[in-house]
Amino acid sequence: MIESLVYRSGSVESYDDLGEAKAAQGTTWVHATEVTADERSHIAETFDLHPLAIEDVNSNVRAKTEEFPEFVFALLKTARLTRGDTTFEEEIVDDPVGVFFGSDWVVSMSPGTASMVGRVKNAVQAGDERLLERGPDFTAYRIVDVIVDSYFDLLDTLEDQIESIEEDVIESTEIDVLDEINSVRRELLSFRKLLWPAREALGVLARGDLKLVQESSEKYFRDVYDHVVQLVDLTETYRDLVSGARDIYLNSLSQSTNEVMKVLTVVATIFIPLTFIAGIYGMNFETMPELGWRYGYFAVWMVMLAIGIGMIWFFRQREYI
């Protein structure tokens, strides 16, 4: 749906007023979410948007920036965590947001809700006209900036999960901890795949090659680009932390297994000579002098106890147990 057509003289919400909004004095901003095919066609026809760019907004393509003769097209993706609601392949769900801007107009379009962009639109409708007064490129910057800022919120959530994991791996070797580690690793990998193309797209906007980006706006795009670079670095750092936590978990699990195997080995070693003695006197030979001895049974017990106690003392001296 077309949420609003914002321009200097007011705002409208009708297809019939698209042409009027575009022709209005000052900057026009059209914000459309959950767009249908008819809505895309009306907007594309009014603002003469390239059909391939419109198709990219509704396709699963990488973030990018392209320059056309009459406008600039930037495609970014919002990201949100949906753990517990979907399969692990979809724990980070992204929605594309296409931003088109020309000489005096901006179009933001998304097949999803793009709620963070809506907050900027609401600020303009509430009376903050400075956004539109500084030109369509600055308006596009604010849209891009609010999307990138939302990445920090997602990364903060992942950071909290990593801190929880670091505490758990020290205290527990339960399989749930490993599941949590693998889940966060997948989320960071998905987030990294989203950030790298976004960095390239913002780099195009920030380097000053686009004729529709004013020199006064370039520094703002460079600031957003720096934020994405920071996000990439943080993501790599968090991936290292999670990999380290996984190594600690596997080492703890291996050490725990070794301790169990050590105890079992000591017990088996103690019983080897005892089993040998029991095996000898369990043979059914008729000529065994000890069998006729009155204290033979008690003597064998004493010998077995002495061997067992002696071996336990020896293992403790060697710190095997």
C-alpha positions as a Markdown table, in Angstrom:
| # | Residue | x | y | z |
|---|---|---|---|---|
| 1 | Met | 0.0 | 0.0 | 0.0 |
| 2 | Ile | 1.1 | 3.6 | -0.6 |
| 3 | Glu | 1.4 | 5.0 | 2.9 |
| 4 | Ser | 2.0 | 8.6 | 2.0 |
| 5 | Leu | 3.0 | 11.0 | -0.7 |
| 6 | Val | 4.9 | 13.7 | 1.2 |
| 7 | Tyr | 5.7 | 17.1 | -0.4 |
| 8 | Arg | 6.0 | 20.7 | 0.6 |
| 9 | Ser | 2.3 | 21.6 | 0.3 |
| 10 | Gly | 0.9 | 18.5 | 2.1 |
| 11 | Ser | 0.4 | 14.8 | 1.8 |
| 12 | Val | -2.0 | 12.7 | -0.1 |
| 13 | Glu | -2.8 | 9.0 | -0.4 |
| 14 | Ser | -4.3 | 8.4 | -3.8 |
| 15 | Tyr | -3.0 | 7.2 | -7.1 |
| 16 | Asp | -4.6 | 10.1 | -8.9 |
| 17 | Asp | -2.5 | 12.5 | -6.9 |
| 18 | Leu | 0.9 | 10.9 | -7.8 |
| 19 | Gly | 1.5 | 13.3 | -10.7 |
| 20 | Glu | 0.5 | 16.3 | -8.6 |
| 21 | Ala | 2.9 | 15.2 | -5.9 |
| 22 | Lys | 5.7 | 14.8 | -8.3 |
| 23 | Ala | 5.1 | 18.2 | -9.9 |
| 24 | Ala | 4.8 | 19.9 | -6.5 |
| 25 | Gln | 7.4 | 22.5 | -5.6 |
| 26 | Gly | 10.1 | 21.1 | -3.4 |
| 27 | Thr | 11.0 | 17.5 | -2.6 |
| 28 | Thr | 8.4 | 14.7 | -3.0 |
| 29 | Trp | 8.7 | 11.6 | -1.0 |
| 30 | Val | 6.6 | 8.5 | -1.8 |
| 31 | His | 6.8 | 5.8 | 0.8 |
| 32 | Ala | 5.1 | 2.5 | -0.2 |
| 33 | Thr | 5.1 | -0.8 | 1.7 |
| 34 | Glu | 3.6 | -4.2 | 1.0 |
| 35 | Val | 3.3 | -3.0 | -2.5 |
| 36 | Thr | 1.2 | -4.9 | -5.1 |
| 37 | Ala | 1.9 | -5.2 | -8.8 |
| 38 | Asp | -0.6 | -2.4 | -9.6 |
| 39 | Glu | 1.0 | -0.1 | -7.1 |
| 40 | Arg | 4.4 | -0.8 | -8.5 |
| 41 | Ser | 3.2 | -0.1 | -12.0 |
| 42 | His | 1.5 | 3.2 | -11.0 |
| 43 | Ile | 4.6 | 4.5 | -9.1 |
| 44 | Ala | 7.0 | 3.3 | -11.9 |
| 45 | Glu | 5.0 | 5.0 | -14.6 |
| 46 | Thr | 4.7 | 8.3 | -12.7 |
| 47 | Phe | 8.4 | 8.5 | -11.8 |
| 48 | Asp | 9.7 | 6.7 | -14.9 |
| 49 | Leu | 11.5 | 4.0 | -12.9 |
| 50 | His | 13.3 | 1.3 | -14.7 |
| 51 | Pro | 11.4 | -2.0 | -14.7 |
| 52 | Leu | 14.6 | -4.0 | -13.8 |
| 53 | Ala | 15.1 | -1.8 | -10.7 |
| 54 | Ile | 11.4 | -2.3 | -9.7 |
| 55 | Glu | 11.9 | -6.1 | -10.2 |
| 56 | Asp | 15.0 | -6.0 | -7.9 |
| 57 | Val | 12.9 | -4.6 | -5.0 |
| 58 | Asn | 10.7 | -7.7 | -5.2 |
| 59 | Ser | 13.5 | -10.3 | -5.7 |
| 60 | Asn | 16.0 | -11.9 | -3.5 |
| 61 | Val | 19.0 | -10.0 | -4.8 |
| 62 | Arg | 22.1 | -8.6 | -3.0 |
| 63 | Ala | 22.1 | -5.0 | -1.8 |
| 64 | Lys | 23.4 | -2.6 | -4.4 |
| 65 | Thr | 23.5 | 0.9 | -5.8 |
| 66 | Glu | 22.9 | 1.7 | -9.5 |
| 67 | Glu | 22.9 | 5.0 | -11.3 |
| 68 | Phe | 20.3 | 5.7 | -14.1 |
| 69 | Pro | 20.2 | 8.8 | -16.3 |
| 70 | Glu | 17.3 | 10.4 | -14.3 |
| 71 | Phe | 17.6 | 8.8 | -10.9 |
| 72 | Val | 19.8 | 6.7 | -8.4 |
| 73 | Phe | 18.6 | 3.4 | -7.2 |
| 74 | Ala | 19.8 | 1.9 | -3.8 |
| 75 | Leu | 18.7 | -1.4 | -2.5 |
| 76 | Leu | 19.3 | -2.3 | 1.1 |
| 77 | Lys | 17.7 | -5.0 | 3.4 |
| 78 | Thr | 16.2 | -4.7 | 6.8 |
| 79 | Ala | 17.0 | -7.6 | 9.2 |
| 80 | Arg | 15.2 | -9.1 | 12.1 |
| 81 | Leu | 15.6 | -12.1 | 14.4 |
| 82 | Thr | 12.8 | -14.7 | 14.3 |
| 83 | Arg | 14.4 | -17.4 | 16.5 |
| 84 | Gly | 11.8 | -19.8 | 17.7 |
| 85 | Asp | 9.3 | -19.0 | 15.0 |
| 86 | Thr | 11.1 | -20.5 | 12.0 |
| 87 | Thr | 13.6 | -23.1 | 11.0 |
| 88 | Phe | 17.3 | -22.3 | 11.5 |
| 89 | Glu | 17.8 | -21.3 | 7.9 |
| 90 | Glu | 15.5 | -18.4 | 8.5 |
| 91 | Glu | 16.5 | -17.2 | 11.9 |
| 92 | Ile | 17.5 | -13.8 | 10.4 |
| 93 | Val | 14.8 | -12.7 | 8.0 |
| 94 | Asp | 15.6 | -9.8 | 5.6 |
| 95 | Asp | 13.2 | -7.6 | 3.7 |
| 96 | Pro | 14.4 | -5.5 | 0.7 |
| 97 | Val | 13.9 | -1.8 | 0.7 |
| 98 | Gly | 14.4 | 0.1 | -2.6 |
| 99 | Val | 15.2 | 3.8 | -2.5 |
| 100 | Phe | 14.9 | 5.8 | -5.7 |
| 101 | Phe | 15.8 | 9.5 | -5.8 |
| 102 | Gly | 15.9 | 12.0 | -8.6 |
| 103 | Ser | 16.3 | 15.7 | -8.8 |
| 104 | Asp | 13.4 | 16.6 | -6.6 |
| 105 | Trp | 11.7 | 13.3 | -5.6 |
| 106 | Val | 12.3 | 10.2 | -3.5 |
| 107 | Val | 10.5 | 6.9 | -3.7 |
| 108 | Ser | 11.0 | 4.2 | -0.9 |
| 109 | Met | 9.4 | 0.9 | -1.7 |
| 110 | Ser | 9.3 | -2.5 | 0.1 |
| 111 | Pro | 7.3 | -5.7 | -0.2 |
| 112 | Gly | 7.4 | -5.8 | 3.6 |
| 113 | Thr | 6.5 | -3.4 | 6.3 |
| 114 | Ala | 9.8 | -1.5 | 6.6 |
| 115 | Ser | 8.6 | -0.1 | 9.9 |
| 116 | Met | 11.9 | 1.8 | 10.7 |
| 117 | Val | 11.5 | 3.8 | 7.4 |
| 118 | Gly | 7.9 | 4.5 | 8.5 |
| 119 | Arg | 9.3 | 6.2 | 11.6 |
| 120 | Val | 11.2 | 8.7 | 9.5 |
| 121 | Lys | 8.1 | 9.3 | 7.3 |
| 122 | Asn | 6.0 | 9.9 | 10.5 |
| 123 | Ala | 8.5 | 12.5 | 11.7 |
| 124 | Val | 8.2 | 14.4 | 8.4 |
| 125 | Gln | 4.4 | 14.3 | 8.6 |
| 126 | Ala | 4.5 | 15.5 | 12.2 |
| 127 | Gly | 6.2 | 18.7 | 11.0 |
| 128 | Asp | 9.9 | 18.0 | 10.6 |
| 129 | Glu | 10.2 | 19.4 | 7.1 |
| 130 | Arg | 14.0 | 20.0 | 7.4 |
| 131 | Leu | 14.4 | 16.5 | 6.0 |
| 132 | Leu | 12.8 | 17.3 | 2.6 |
| 133 | Glu | 14.2 | 20.9 | 2.5 |
| 134 | Arg | 17.8 | 19.5 | 2.3 |
| 135 | Gly | 17.0 | 17.7 | -0.9 |
| 136 | Pro | 16.1 | 14.2 | -2.1 |
| 137 | Asp | 19.7 | 12.8 | -1.6 |
| 138 | Phe | 19.6 | 13.8 | 2.1 |
| 139 | Thr | 16.2 | 12.2 | 2.4 |
| 140 | Ala | 17.6 | 9.0 | 0.9 |
| 141 | Tyr | 20.5 | 9.3 | 3.4 |
| 142 | Arg | 18.1 | 9.3 | 6.3 |
| 143 | Ile | 16.2 | 6.3 | 5.0 |
| 144 | Val | 19.5 | 4.4 | 4.5 |
| 145 | Asp | 20.8 | 5.6 | 7.9 |
| 146 | Val | 17.7 | 4.3 | 9.8 |
| 147 | Ile | 18.1 | 0.9 | 8.2 |
| 148 | Val | 21.7 | 0.7 | 9.1 |
| 149 | Asp | 21.0 | 1.8 | 12.7 |
| 150 | Ser | 18.6 | -1.1 | 13.0 |
| 151 | Tyr | 21.5 | -3.4 | 12.3 |
| 152 | Phe | 23.1 | -2.3 | 15.6 |
| 153 | Asp | 20.0 | -3.3 | 17.5 |
| 154 | Leu | 20.2 | -6.8 | 16.0 |
| 155 | Leu | 23.9 | -7.1 | 16.7 |
| 156 | Asp | 23.3 | -6.0 | 20.4 |
| 157 | Thr | 20.9 | -8.9 | 20.7 |
| 158 | Leu | 23.5 | -11.3 | 19.3 |
| 159 | Glu | 26.1 | -9.9 | 21.7 |
| 160 | Asp | 23.8 | -10.7 | 24.7 |
| 161 | Gln | 23.4 | -14.2 | 23.4 |
| 162 | Ile | 27.2 | -14.6 | 23.1 |
| 163 | Glu | 27.8 | -13.3 | 26.6 |
| 164 | Ser | 25.3 | -15.9 | 27.9 |
| 165 | Ile | 27.0 | -18.6 | 25.9 |
| 166 | Glu | 30.4 | -17.7 | 27.3 |
| 167 | Glu | 29.0 | -18.1 | 30.8 |
| 168 | Asp | 27.3 | -21.4 | 30.0 |
| 169 | Val | 30.4 | -23.1 | 28.4 |
| 170 | Ile | 32.3 | -22.7 | 31.6 |
| 171 | Glu | 29.6 | -24.2 | 33.8 |
| 172 | Ser | 28.0 | -26.8 | 31.6 |
| 173 | Thr | 28.7 | -29.3 | 28.8 |
| 174 | Glu | 25.1 | -30.0 | 28.1 |
| 175 | Ile | 24.1 | -30.5 | 24.4 |
| 176 | Asp | 21.8 | -27.4 | 24.6 |
| 177 | Val | 24.9 | -25.2 | 24.9 |
| 178 | Leu | 26.3 | -26.6 | 21.7 |
| 179 | Asp | 22.9 | -26.0 | 20.0 |
| 180 | Glu | 23.0 | -22.4 | 21.2 |
| 181 | Ile | 26.5 | -21.9 | 19.9 |
| 182 | Asn | 25.7 | -23.3 | 16.5 |
| 183 | Ser | 22.5 | -21.2 | 16.3 |
| 184 | Val | 24.4 | -17.9 | 17.0 |
| 185 | Arg | 27.1 | -18.9 | 14.5 |
| 186 | Arg | 24.5 | -19.4 | 11.8 |
| 187 | Glu | 22.9 | -16.0 | 12.7 |
| 188 | Leu | 26.3 | -14.2 | 12.4 |
| 189 | Leu | 27.0 | -15.9 | 9.1 |
| 190 | Ser | 23.6 | -14.8 | 7.7 |
| 191 | Phe | 24.2 | -11.3 | 9.1 |
| 192 | Arg | 27.7 | -11.2 | 7.5 |
| 193 | Lys | 26.2 | -12.2 | 4.1 |
| 194 | Leu | 23.8 | -9.2 | 4.5 |
| 195 | Leu | 26.4 | -6.7 | 5.5 |
| 196 | Trp | 29.1 | -7.2 | 2.8 |
| 197 | Pro | 26.8 | -6.3 | -0.1 |
| 198 | Ala | 25.4 | -3.4 | 1.9 |
| 199 | Arg | 28.9 | -2.1 | 2.4 |
| 200 | Glu | 29.6 | -2.1 | -1.3 |
| 201 | Ala | 26.3 | -0.4 | -2.0 |
| 202 | Leu | 26.9 | 2.4 | 0.5 |
| 203 | Gly | 30.5 | 2.8 | -0.8 |
| 204 | Val | 29.1 | 3.8 | -4.2 |
| 205 | Leu | 26.9 | 6.4 | -2.5 |
| 206 | Ala | 29.8 | 7.7 | -0.4 |
| 207 | Arg | 32.6 | 8.1 | -2.9 |
| 208 | Gly | 31.2 | 11.1 | -4.7 |
| 209 | Asp | 30.8 | 9.7 | -8.2 |
| 210 | Leu | 27.0 | 10.1 | -8.4 |
| 211 | Lys | 25.8 | 13.4 | -10.0 |
| 212 | Leu | 22.5 | 13.3 | -8.0 |
| 213 | Val | 24.4 | 13.2 | -4.6 |
| 214 | Gln | 25.3 | 16.7 | -3.6 |
| 215 | Glu | 28.7 | 17.3 | -2.1 |
| 216 | Ser | 27.1 | 18.4 | 1.1 |
| 217 | Ser | 25.4 | 15.0 | 1.4 |
| 218 | Glu | 28.5 | 12.9 | 0.6 |
| 219 | Lys | 29.8 | 13.2 | 4.2 |
| 220 | Tyr | 26.6 | 11.8 | 5.6 |
| 221 | Phe | 26.7 | 8.8 | 3.3 |
| 222 | Arg | 30.4 | 8.3 | 4.3 |
| 223 | Asp | 29.3 | 8.3 | 7.9 |
| 224 | Val | 26.7 | 5.5 | 7.2 |
| 225 | Tyr | 29.4 | 3.7 | 5.2 |
| 226 | Asp | 31.7 | 3.9 | 8.3 |
| 227 | His | 28.9 | 2.4 | 10.4 |
| 228 | Val | 28.6 | -0.5 | 8.1 |
| 229 | Val | 32.3 | -1.1 | 8.2 |
| 230 | Gln | 32.1 | -1.0 | 12.0 |
| 231 | Leu | 29.3 | -3.6 | 11.8 |
| 232 | Val | 31.4 | -5.8 | 9.6 |
| 233 | Asp | 34.3 | -5.7 | 12.0 |
| 234 | Leu | 32.1 | -6.3 | 15.0 |
| 235 | Thr | 30.5 | -9.3 | 13.2 |
| 236 | Glu | 33.9 | -10.8 | 12.5 |
| 237 | Thr | 34.9 | -10.2 | 16.1 |
| 238 | Tyr | 31.7 | -11.9 | 17.4 |
| 239 | Arg | 32.3 | -14.8 | 15.0 |
| 240 | Asp | 35.7 | -15.3 | 16.5 |
| 241 | Leu | 34.3 | -15.1 | 20.0 |
| 242 | Val | 31.7 | -17.8 | 19.2 |
| 243 | Ser | 34.3 | -20.0 | 17.6 |
| 244 | Gly | 36.4 | -19.6 | 20.7 |
| 245 | Ala | 33.4 | -20.5 | 22.9 |
| 246 | Arg | 32.8 | -23.6 | 20.7 |
| 247 | Asp | 36.5 | -24.6 | 21.2 |
| 248 | Ile | 36.2 | -24.1 | 24.9 |
| 249 | Tyr | 33.0 | -26.2 | 25.0 |
| 250 | Leu | 34.6 | -29.0 | 22.9 |
| 251 | Asn | 37.7 | -29.0 | 25.1 |
| 252 | Ser | 35.6 | -29.1 | 28.3 |
| 253 | Leu | 33.6 | -32.0 | 26.8 |
| 254 | Ser | 36.8 | -33.8 | 25.9 |
| 255 | Gln | 38.3 | -33.2 | 29.3 |
| 256 | Ser | 35.1 | -34.4 | 31.0 |
| 257 | Thr | 35.2 | -37.5 | 28.8 |
| 258 | Asn | 38.8 | -38.1 | 29.6 |
| 259 | Glu | 38.1 | -37.9 | 33.3 |
| 260 | Val | 35.4 | -40.5 | 33.0 |
| 261 | Met | 37.7 | -42.7 | 30.9 |
| 262 | Lys | 40.5 | -42.3 | 33.5 |
| 263 | Val | 38.2 | -43.5 | 36.3 |
| 264 | Leu | 37.0 | -46.4 | 34.2 |
| 265 | Thr | 40.5 | -47.3 | 33.3 |
| 266 | Val | 41.7 | -47.3 | 36.9 |
| 267 | Val | 38.8 | -49.5 | 38.0 |
| 268 | Ala | 39.5 | -51.9 | 35.2 |
| 269 | Thr | 43.2 | -52.0 | 36.0 |
| 270 | Ile | 42.5 | -52.7 | 39.7 |
| 271 | Phe | 40.2 | -55.6 | 38.8 |
| 272 | Ile | 42.6 | -57.2 | 36.3 |
| 273 | Pro | 44.8 | -58.9 | 39.0 |
| 274 | Leu | 41.7 | -59.7 | 41.1 |
| 275 | Thr | 40.1 | -61.3 | 38.2 |
| 276 | Phe | 43.3 | -63.3 | 37.6 |
| 277 | Ile | 43.3 | -64.6 | 41.1 |
| 278 | Ala | 39.6 | -65.4 | 41.0 |
| 279 | Gly | 40.2 | -67.2 | 37.7 |
| 280 | Ile | 42.9 | -69.4 | 39.1 |
| 281 | Tyr | 41.0 | -70.5 | 42.1 |
| 282 | Gly | 37.9 | -70.9 | 40.0 |
| 283 | Met | 39.5 | -73.8 | 38.0 |
| 284 | Asn | 38.1 | -77.2 | 38.8 |
| 285 | Phe | 41.4 | -79.1 | 39.4 |
| 286 | Glu | 41.3 | -81.7 | 42.1 |
| 287 | Thr | 44.9 | -81.2 | 43.2 |
| 288 | Met | 45.2 | -77.7 | 44.5 |
| 289 | Pro | 46.9 | -77.7 | 47.9 |
| 290 | Glu | 45.3 | -74.3 | 49.0 |
| 291 | Leu | 41.8 | -75.8 | 48.7 |
| 292 | Gly | 42.4 | -78.1 | 51.6 |
| 293 | Trp | 43.8 | -75.3 | 53.8 |
| 294 | Arg | 41.5 | -74.2 | 56.6 |
| 295 | Tyr | 42.3 | -70.5 | 56.1 |
| 296 | Gly | 42.6 | -70.6 | 52.3 |
| 297 | Tyr | 39.5 | -68.7 | 51.6 |
| 298 | Phe | 40.3 | -65.9 | 54.0 |
| 299 | Ala | 43.9 | -65.7 | 52.7 |
| 300 | Val | 42.8 | -65.2 | 49.2 |
| 301 | Trp | 40.5 | -62.4 | 50.3 |
| 302 | Met | 43.3 | -60.7 | 52.2 |
| 303 | Val | 45.6 | -61.0 | 49.2 |
| 304 | Met | 42.9 | -59.5 | 46.9 |
| 305 | Leu | 42.2 | -56.6 | 49.3 |
| 306 | Ala | 45.9 | -55.9 | 49.7 |
| 307 | Ile | 46.4 | -55.8 | 45.9 |
| 308 | Gly | 43.4 | -53.5 | 45.5 |
| 309 | Ile | 44.4 | -51.1 | 48.3 |
| 310 | Gly | 48.0 | -51.1 | 47.1 |
| 311 | Met | 47.0 | -50.2 | 43.5 |
| 312 | Ile | 44.7 | -47.4 | 44.7 |
| 313 | Trp | 47.5 | -46.0 | 46.8 |
| 314 | Phe | 49.9 | -46.2 | 43.9 |
| 315 | Phe | 47.5 | -44.4 | 41.5 |
| 316 | Arg | 46.9 | -41.7 | 44.1 |
| 317 | Gln | 50.7 | -41.2 | 44.4 |
| 318 | Arg | 50.9 | -40.8 | 40.7 |
| 319 | Glu | 47.8 | -38.5 | 40.7 |
| 320 | Tyr | 46.0 | -40.8 | 38.3 |
| 321 | Ile | 42.9 | -40.4 | 40.5 |
